[in-house]
């Protein structure tokens, strides 16, 4: 994908969905805070499912112009969204644990995503906002890492997109180094969750 095409897609998306994004940011932050206070993860997983599905349809299906957006990114976010919704019901008694220092750092990096984009010289609408593909996956990994129960398939899908943060160097979207950091952390979580790791201890 051409760099200018990449930023044009972002610009069109931000221009047309800014009010929806604002609502989703408030709804997402509120839901995650409530889940943490109440000690239950179902609401956080529910909202993560909603925003992943929104990205699938509201970003890639509607504004996407390239095959990789339609045939790779779109289904990946569909699967992530559906699995989060499934997890919110199947493991509705799951809890959100107190974030570790690393997890807290990832959450802070998500909050600073737009500020980093502005610092790098981008301006609205061609800038990265909170409700965009890469920030949403970054938040998903950071929050899901705090959940006691984890679906390995979902975690693997989140990690796959997290590792696409290497594109930050290709499209000059250096704020997506945050995504890459989250992807690398996703690998660490996957290793920790496997029986192979447990047997080696």
C-alpha positions in Angstrom: 0.0 0.0 0.0 1.3 3.5 -0.9 2.0 5.8 2.1 -0.3 8.5 0.9 -3.1 6.0 0.3 -2.6 4.8 3.9 -3.0 8.3 5.3 -5.9 9.2 3.0 -7.8 6.2 4.4 -7.2 7.4 7.9 -8.2 11.0 7.0 -11.5 9.9 5.5 -12.3 7.6 8.4 -11.5 10.3 11.0 -13.5 13.0 9.2 -16.6 10.9 8.9 -16.6 9.1 12.3 -15.2 11.6 14.8 -18.4 11.8 16.8 -18.8 8.0 16.9 -15.1 7.7 18.0 -15.7 10.2 20.8 -18.6 8.2 22.1 -16.7 4.9 21.8 -13.7 6.3 23.7 -15.9 7.5 26.6 -17.9 4.2 26.6 -14.7 2.1 26.5 -12.8 3.9 29.2 -15.9 4.0 31.5 -16.6 0.3 30.9 -13.0 -0.8 31.6 -12.9 1.3 34.8 -16.2 -0.1 36.0 -15.0 -3.7 35.3 -11.9 -3.1 37.3 -13.8 -1.5 40.3 -16.4 -4.3 40.3 -13.7 -7.0 39.9 -15.5 -8.5 36.8 -14.0 -8.6 33.3 -17.2 -9.3 31.3 -18.0 -5.6 30.6 -14.4 -4.9 29.5 -14.5 -7.9 27.2 -17.9 -6.8 25.9 -16.7 -3.3 25.0 -13.5 -4.7 23.4 -15.6 -6.9 21.3 -17.7 -4.0 20.2 -14.8 -1.7 19.2 -13.0 -4.5 17.4 -16.2 -5.2 15.3 -16.6 -1.4 14.7 -13.0 -1.3 13.3 -13.8 -4.3 11.1 -16.9 -2.8 9.6 -16.4 1.0 10.2 -12.8 1.2 9.1 -11.7 -1.7 6.9 -15.0 -2.7 5.2 -16.2 0.8 4.6 -13.0 2.9 4.1 -10.5 0.2 3.2 -9.2 0.4 -0.3 -6.6 -2.3 -0.5 -6.9 -6.1 -0.7 -4.9 -6.6 2.6 -7.4 -4.4 4.4 -10.4 -6.3 2.9 -9.1 -9.9 3.1 -6.7 -9.9 6.0 -7.5 -7.1 8.4 -11.3 -7.2 8.1 -11.7 -10.9 9.0 -9.0 -10.7 11.7 -10.9 -7.9 13.5 -14.2 -9.8 12.9 -12.7 -12.9 14.7 -11.3 -10.8 17.5 -14.6 -9.0 18.1 -16.6 -12.2 18.1 -14.2 -14.0 20.4 -14.3 -11.1 22.8 -18.1 -11.2 22.9 -17.9 -14.9 23.3 -15.5 -14.6 26.2 -17.6 -11.9 27.9 -20.4 -14.5 28.1 -18.5 -17.8 28.4 -16.1 -16.5 31.1 -18.4 -13.8 32.6 -17.1 -14.5 36.1 -13.6 -13.8 35.1 -11.8 -11.0 36.9 -9.5 -8.1 35.9 -6.4 -8.3 38.1 -4.3 -5.3 39.2 -2.1 -4.3 36.2 1.6 -5.1 36.5 4.1 -2.3 35.8 4.4 -3.5 32.2 0.6 -3.7 31.7 0.2 -0.3 33.2 2.8 1.1 30.8 0.9 -0.4 27.9 -2.3 1.2 29.0 -0.6 4.6 29.4 1.0 4.2 25.9 -2.5 3.6 24.5 -3.8 6.8 26.2 -0.9 8.8 24.7 -1.3 7.4 21.1 -2.9 10.6 19.7 -0.4 12.8 21.5 2.5 10.9 20.0 0.9 11.2 16.6 0.7 15.0 17.0 4.2 15.1 18.4 5.4 13.4 15.2 3.9 16.3 13.1 0.5 14.8 12.2 -2.7 16.8 12.3 -6.4 15.9 12.3 -7.8 14.2 10.3 -4.6 12.5 9.1 -3.5 11.4 12.5 -3.9 8.3 14.7 -6.8 8.5 17.2 -7.9 6.2 20.0 -10.5 4.3 18.0 -8.4 3.1 15.1 -7.1 -0.4 14.3 -3.6 -0.2 15.9 -4.6 1.6 19.1 -7.6 -0.7 19.5 -5.4 -3.8 19.3 -2.9 -2.2 21.7 -5.7 -1.6 24.2 -7.1 -5.1 23.7 -3.7 -6.7 24.5 -3.1 -4.4 27.5 -6.6 -5.0 29.0 -6.8 -8.7 28.1 -3.4 -9.3 29.7 -5.0 -8.2 33.0 -7.8 -10.9 32.8 -7.3 -14.0 34.7 -8.6 -16.3 32.0 -7.3 -16.0 28.4 -8.4 -17.6 25.1 -5.1 -18.5 23.4 -6.7 -18.2 19.9 -7.9 -14.7 20.6 -4.5 -13.8 22.2 -2.7 -15.1 19.1 -4.9 -13.1 16.7 -4.2 -9.9 18.8 -0.5 -10.6 18.8 -0.4 -11.2 15.0 -1.8 -7.7 14.4 0.4 -6.3 17.2 3.5 -7.5 15.3 2.4 -5.6 12.2 3.6 -2.6 14.1 6.8 -3.1 12.0 4.9 -1.2 9.3 5.5 2.0 11.4 8.8 2.3 9.5 7.3 1.7 6.1 4.4 4.2 6.3 6.2 6.7 8.6 3.6 6.0 11.3 6.1 5.9 14.1 3.4 6.0 16.7 2.7 2.4 15.8 5.9 1.4 17.5 3.5 1.3 20.5 1.6 -1.4 18.6 4.8 -3.4 18.1 5.7 -3.2 21.8 2.2 -4.6 22.6 2.7 -7.3 20.0 6.0 -8.4 21.5 4.3 -8.5 24.9 1.6 -10.6 23.3 4.2 -13.2 22.4 5.4 -13.2 26.0 1.8 -13.8 27.2 1.4 -16.6 24.7 4.5 -18.3 25.9 3.4 -17.9 29.5 0.0 -19.4 28.7 1.4 -22.6 27.0 1.9 -25.9 28.8 5.4 -26.1 27.2 6.4 -23.1 29.3 4.9 -24.5 32.5 6.7 -27.8 32.0 10.0 -26.1 31.6 9.8 -24.4 34.9 
